[in-house]
Amino acid sequence: MSLKVLAVDDSRTIRDMLRLTLADAGIELYLAEDGVHGLEVLGGIDPDAIISDINMPRLDGFGFIEAVRGQDRHRATPILVLTTESAPELKARARAAGATGWIVKPFDPVKLVKALNMVAG
């Protein structure tokens, strides 16, 4: 059974890289371009894991994670933050919002797939 993953990132380049990386790993990927769009897409799917950027227009990663955690059916869905940020206070804020893990861009495709399989397994 293949994993279902929702990835939310405002960078088309990153969305394309994720599409290639996860398709190669046989992961079913749903994409959204910001937090608001992410919540809309999430309304129609039940992902095994979610990947979210932090800095996005309309609704940033922190707001998106909090909104996801506010929904009963996604309270326990693993959320990996994928961002260029690496400041400890931002990691702490993401963890407080409900993030499961943190991956810094540029990401290593093998490590990302391994992390997804680990958190969603």
C-alpha positions as CSV (number, residue, x, y, z in Angstrom):
1,M,0.0,0.0,0.0
2,S,1.5,3.3,-1.0
3,L,1.8,6.2,1.4
4,K,-0.4,9.3,0.8
5,V,1.4,12.6,1.4
6,L,0.1,16.2,1.3
7,A,2.9,18.7,0.6
8,V,2.3,22.4,1.1
9,D,5.0,24.8,-0.3
10,D,4.7,28.1,-2.1
11,S,7.8,27.4,-4.2
12,R,7.0,25.7,-7.5
13,T,10.6,24.4,-7.7
14,I,10.3,22.6,-4.4
15,R,6.8,21.2,-5.3
16,D,8.4,19.9,-8.6
17,M,11.3,18.4,-6.7
18,L,8.9,16.7,-4.2
19,R,6.8,15.4,-7.0
20,L,9.8,13.7,-8.6
21,T,11.3,12.5,-5.4
22,L,8.1,11.0,-4.0
23,A,6.8,9.6,-7.3
24,D,10.1,7.7,-7.6
25,A,9.5,6.2,-4.2
26,G,5.9,5.2,-5.1
27,I,4.3,7.7,-2.8
28,E,1.0,9.2,-3.8
29,L,1.5,13.0,-3.6
30,Y,-1.1,15.8,-3.2
31,L,0.2,19.4,-3.6
32,A,-0.9,22.8,-2.3
33,E,0.8,26.2,-2.7
34,D,0.0,27.8,0.7
35,G,-1.6,27.0,4.1
36,V,-5.1,28.1,3.0
37,H,-4.9,25.9,-0.2
38,G,-3.4,23.1,2.0
39,L,-6.5,23.1,4.2
40,E,-8.7,23.0,1.2
41,V,-6.9,20.0,-0.3
42,L,-6.8,18.3,3.1
43,G,-10.6,18.5,3.2
44,G,-10.8,15.9,0.4
45,I,-8.0,13.5,1.4
46,D,-6.8,11.5,4.4
47,P,-3.0,11.6,4.1
48,D,-0.5,9.4,6.0
49,A,1.8,12.3,6.4
50,I,2.0,16.1,5.7
51,I,5.0,18.1,4.6
52,S,4.8,21.9,5.2
53,D,7.0,24.9,4.5
54,I,7.0,27.7,7.1
55,N,7.2,30.9,5.1
56,M,4.1,31.1,2.8
57,P,1.6,33.7,1.8
58,R,-2.0,33.8,3.1
59,L,-1.4,31.2,5.9
60,D,2.1,30.3,7.0
61,G,3.3,26.9,8.2
62,F,2.7,27.6,11.9
63,G,-0.9,28.6,11.2
64,F,-1.4,25.7,8.9
65,I,0.0,23.2,11.4
66,E,-2.2,24.6,14.2
67,A,-5.3,24.4,11.9
68,V,-4.5,20.8,11.0
69,R,-4.0,19.9,14.7
70,G,-7.4,21.5,15.4
71,Q,-9.2,18.9,13.3
72,D,-10.0,15.7,15.1
73,R,-9.2,13.4,12.2
74,H,-5.7,14.9,11.7
75,R,-4.7,15.3,15.4
76,A,-2.2,12.5,15.0
77,T,-1.2,12.8,11.3
78,P,2.6,13.2,11.2
79,I,3.7,16.7,10.0
80,L,7.2,17.3,8.7
81,V,8.4,20.9,8.3
82,L,10.5,21.4,5.2
83,T,12.1,24.8,5.3
84,T,15.3,26.9,4.7
85,E,15.0,28.1,8.4
86,S,17.1,26.3,11.0
87,A,16.7,28.7,14.0
88,P,16.1,26.7,17.3
89,E,13.3,29.1,18.3
90,L,11.4,28.4,15.1
91,K,11.8,24.7,15.6
92,A,10.4,25.1,19.1
93,R,7.5,27.1,17.8
94,A,6.8,24.5,15.1
95,R,6.9,21.7,17.7
96,A,4.6,23.7,20.0
97,A,2.2,24.1,17.0
98,G,2.2,20.3,16.5
99,A,5.0,19.5,14.0
100,T,6.5,16.0,14.2
101,G,9.8,16.7,12.6
102,W,12.0,19.3,10.8
103,I,13.9,19.0,7.5
104,V,16.1,21.8,6.2
105,K,16.1,22.7,2.5
106,P,17.8,21.7,0.2
107,F,16.6,18.3,1.2
108,D,18.2,15.0,0.6
109,P,15.6,12.9,-1.4
110,V,16.7,9.6,0.2
111,K,16.5,11.0,3.7
112,L,13.1,12.6,3.1
113,V,11.6,9.4,1.9
114,K,13.1,7.5,4.8
115,A,11.7,10.2,7.2
116,L,8.2,9.9,5.7
117,N,8.3,6.1,5.9
118,M,9.5,6.4,9.5
119,V,6.8,8.8,10.7
120,A,4.0,7.3,8.7
121,G,4.9,3.7,9.1
